[in-house]
Amino acid sequence: MRYLVSILALLMSYPAFGQKLPEFEVASIRPTGDQPPATVSVGVHIDGAQARFNYLALKDYIGMAFRVKLYQISGPDWIATERFDIAAKLPDGGSTANIPEMMQALLADRFQMKVHHEQKEFPVYALEIAKGGLKLQESPPLTEDIDPRVGVNVAASGSAGGVNINFGRGSYITFGNNKFEGKRLTMQNIVDSLARFVDRPVIDGTDHQGTYDLTIDLTPEDYQAMLIRSAINAGVVLPPQALRALDNSSGDSLSNALQKAGLKLEPRKAPLDFLIVDSIQRKPTDN
């Protein structure tokens, strides 16, 4: 996604007005419980006609359904904390490309969700190429053949010790021990990953293709602040003493590491598409 989603692009990306959304053949929704485990594992697994979504918040499902980032969703606070597992079956001849629209239909049917779109000016960071040019080397090609029939597997885990996200096919990020490390990342992967750990949305201003390896060494203060922001961005409510730790961070180690990689985060304002949740039930109707 570039700087904004135009009205025309939005109209083209969804079924025509009045057209029925594609639906899962069957779907089971199960709440995950009130108490999170010490280590949180989140996953999406799609194999043939079977799709499983584990430990995702309602806000995650809304973002998936409408192809927007979490910061582009405005609704009740609890949509970031109410988590569900969903097991669904695609209809005969159904395509994984239509899963977002199927999720829209599921949210409308089982959670009675109603939404509308608005455009807003929003403070963001633009990831740009620094003076002197990009210094990252492209990732080496994979040495193993990838079977195109293999399903989609995206897994994430997080705890007080850090965050790990596996995008599949050798692409992943780890964030722990005062270090951010990413392998085989597109610029959009880097943008989306950085957005988890900073105080503004991040947009891609590089216009670079390819995949890259990136390592960022952080001071303990900057690492702790970024870990706290990742929790805030995920909808976790933290005590005031944890939030005060943000005052100890300068952010210099992140800026310096990005500069060495030939990148920089530039603050600016940009028009972004926002999804407004007008109404939604806290609990789904029965399976």
Sequence and secondary structure as in RCSB ss.txt:
>XXXX:A:sequence
MRYLVSILALLMSYPAFGQKLPEFEVASIRPTGDQPPATVSVGVHIDGAQARFNYLALKDYIGMAFRVKLYQISG
PDWIATERFDIAAKLPDGGSTANIPEMMQALLADRFQMKVHHEQKEFPVYALEIAKGGLKLQESPPLTEDIDPRV
GVNVAASGSAGGVNINFGRGSYITFGNNKFEGKRLTMQNIVDSLARFVDRPVIDGTDHQGTYDLTIDLTPEDYQA
MLIRSAINAGVVLPPQALRALDNSSGDSLSNALQKAGLKLEPRKAPLDFLIVDSIQRKPTDN
>XXXX:A:secstr
  S   HHHHHHHS  TT      SEEEEEE  SS  SSEEEEEEEETTEEEEEEEEHHHHHHHHHT  GGGEE 
 GGGGT EEEEEEE  TT  GGGHHHHHHHHHHHHS  EEEEEEEEEEEEEEEE TT     B    SS   TTS
 EEEEEEEETTEEEEEEETTEEEEEETTEEEEEEE HHHHHHHHHTTSSS EEE     S EEEEEE  HHHHHH
HHHHHHHHTT    HHHHHGGGG   HHHHHHHHHTTEEEEEEEEEEEEEEEEE  SS    
